[in-house]
Amino acid sequence: MNSRRRFLICFTGIDGSGKTTLSKELVASLNQKGVKCKYVYARLNPFMLKPFIILGEWIFLRRKNISHNYHDYSNTKKIAIKRHSFLSGLYQKILLFDYFIQIFFKVKLPLVFGKSIVCDRYVYDTVITDLSVDMNYSKDKALELINKLHHFFPEPDMTFLIDLPEEIAFHRKNDTPSLDYLKDRRELYLEIGEEYDMIFLDGLQTLEQLKQKIEQTVLQ
């Protein structure tokens, strides 16, 4: 890899797949080799959206807990979204605007100034995890939204999709709401990964095996 050319590399996949560990390992390895880059967590971190989330949960999801009963929580949320189309549309617009501001400062602006970035999660994770399942997006609608976002957000030079069985990922991360939460998202991750020619990684391999494969791919 030409250390003078700025680049954007992303890691995506279901919770518990190892995105954070592998992205940080790659940053450390590249910097050690003289290829300067920085780590960025680039999934939506609600800021402007936070009051709307709190209000929505208080109005529509009282006595519903995503960790205690994921299906009940998810179904109630989907019904509320379907019944209140204006509010759900407003929610999506605020979410995307909130995300746009974050990506502008975290990713787009540093790239403009020649900085190289390795993203732990990115547009794909925000669309799949924060929007598609709850809003009942089809694969085509999710792809359409991602394509639109690529007009505003930089498209990665390289994206690694880490895939592994939901049962393994669930036991790796103790804050994942439920096994079904991962199942609802994994299929869409795989479909989106195929569409964007992402580099698939077997999350069942050891950390050293994955690090070696990633580093070889990036440095080629």
PEGISUL-V618583 format. One record per backbone hydrogen bond with DSSP energy under -0.5 kcal/mol. CO is the residue of the C=O (numbers start at 0). NH is the residue of the N-H. Records with the same first field share a line. If there is no record, write none. Layout:
CO->NH ; NH
//
This chain:
0->2
1->4
3->5
6->116
7->156 ; 157
8->118
9->159
10->120
11->161
13->16
17->21
18->22
19->23
20->24
21->25
22->26
23->27
24->28
25->29
26->30
27->31
28->32
29->34
30->33
33->35
37->117
39->41 ; 119
43->45
46->49
48->51 ; 52
49->53
50->54
51->55
52->56
53->57
54->58
55->59 ; 60
56->60
60->63
64->68
68->72
69->73
70->74
71->75
72->76
73->77
74->78
75->79
76->80
77->81
78->82
79->83
82->84
83->87
84->88
85->89
86->90
87->91
88->92
89->93
90->94
91->95
92->96
93->97
94->98
95->99
96->100
97->101
98->102
99->103
100->104
101->105
102->106 ; 107
103->108
106->110
107->111
108->112
109->114
110->113
115->37
116->8 ; 118
117->39
118->10 ; 120
119->41
121->124 ; 125
122->126
123->127
124->128 ; 129
125->129 ; 130
126->130 ; 131
127->132
130->134
131->136
132->135
137->141
138->142
139->143
140->144
141->145
142->146
143->147
144->148
145->149
147->150
148->151 ; 152
157->9
158->160 ; 198
159->11 ; 161
160->162 ; 200
162->202
164->168
165->169
166->170
167->171
168->172
171->173
172->175
177->181
178->182
179->183
180->184
181->184 ; 185
182->186
184->188
185->189
186->190
187->191
188->192
189->193
190->194
191->195
192->197
193->196
197->199
198->160
200->162 ; 202
201->204
205->209
206->210
207->211
208->212
209->213
210->214
211->215
212->216
213->217
214->218
215->219
//
